[in-house]
């Protein structure tokens, strides 16, 4: 049976990838196909799927910044959206389906939640977890998770243990957890330590306290956020997480085959997704976010959450809800994934198309993180201040001093570079509004070292569209990506690994032959 799951998931995943869609869409389709063939999930798939979700949220926690969660646009926007969407959907369910008011409001609120798995997966794939809109979206999801625990307790479906008060001591674990990370090295112990934190301490530990295991995995990851080895730990767990998450998407598809009636109601719920996204957009506009950031957050959160299935399952057990609702909600969640995944992949292109219609909604007063920036007297601009960008900055700074400036969408990286004495500013190169306000008169060359190929492509197009005639140099991991970026207007593209090899060879050459030449000259 497991062999069939793997074969079908691979086949559908490959097909959707060829069609230009995210593979997870194929995994969902594979789940429905397996269900149609009479297959059922079972305990093994449940464990695999749950482990994948916990590892994903643990990875999100590794990149979390708590300052982004306590901001007004996060907790205020998240709670306001839940209140409005929950009230509207709850009232509709109460009058149309004749559920009791309490149960209707509970189910309506659960439909107001967005899928943490899908949003985190999409943001991670686009490497936007630390971009401004990514931080806002993840922050809102954390607020939703906290509210979810409260809703379950209020409804009487789950009562947290009195030991939940031990969570107040969680910050005290930060030092020993980080110290152990220093000791485990770089091999299999690193992976085992990540599994211990995500699945055992975060997952089982929080379940023992009567809390969400997903929230536990995220919080345990957050204890390591900012550690020098957090990125390495995330990379080490990446393969396991990706493989296990296939089980999660298969599980959604295997939940049940819909009747025409349930399919029709599920499609109706999917048609409400634009309303859900639009509400996020207008609420965040009120909190002074720019149209682009509000649009991207709304699109990221335009899905239904697996939490709705949990609530429905508990209501079915209590006899207050028909079992057919489980299939209906599973179909609605799966369809919301099928719609949201490809749309999020095209998010930046979609914003460019609708930018002229969305900009008039912006408030005159901007959020502090979205103020226009000035490049000063810089002649060379570096976009993406990771390892490659930092190396390029240091090389050029030794020759041009104040004439070099770096930009990055990760506020943590910006703060680190400022502390180390580099002139680095916070900005998102994929933001069309950023290019509208950027003055490029003094800039003679732009170096693109962002990790995402789409980001480099968008930046190249924006530079040429704004009339920049200077030099554009980029890095690339694959030849086809390099060709696409060059066709968009880049003057030179360098293959990252090729250049690393050439640079290493150059250093070795100088180390060997400079000394030889020096000795020969001394003898002469």
Secondary structure, 3 states (H helix, E strand, C coil): CHHHHHHHHHHHHHHHHHCCCCHHHHHHHHHHHHHHCCCCCHHHHHHHHHHHHHHHHHHHHHCCCHHHHCCHHHHHHHHHHHHHHHHHHHHHHHHHCCCCHHHHHHHHHHHHCCCHHHHHHHHHHCCCCCCHHHHHHHHHHHHHHHHHHHHHHHHCCCCCCHHHHHHHHHHHHHHHHHHHHHHCCCCHHHHHHHHHHHHHHHHHHHHHCCCCHHHHHHHHHHCCCCCCCHHHHHHHHHHHHHHHHHHHHHHHHCCCCCCHHHHHHHHHHHHCHHHHHHHHHHHHHHCCCCHHHHHHHHHHCCCCCCHHHHHHHHHHHCCCCCCHHHHHHHHHHHHHHHHHHHHHHCHHHHHHHHHHHHHHHCCCCCCHHHCCCCCCCCCEEEECCCHHHHHHHHHHHHHHHHHEEEEECCHHHHHHHHHCCCCEEECCCCCHHHHHHCCCCCCCEEEECCCCHHHHHHHHHHHHHCCCCCEEEEEECCHHHHHHHHHHCCCEEEEHHHHHHHHHHHHHHHHHHHHHHHHHHHHC
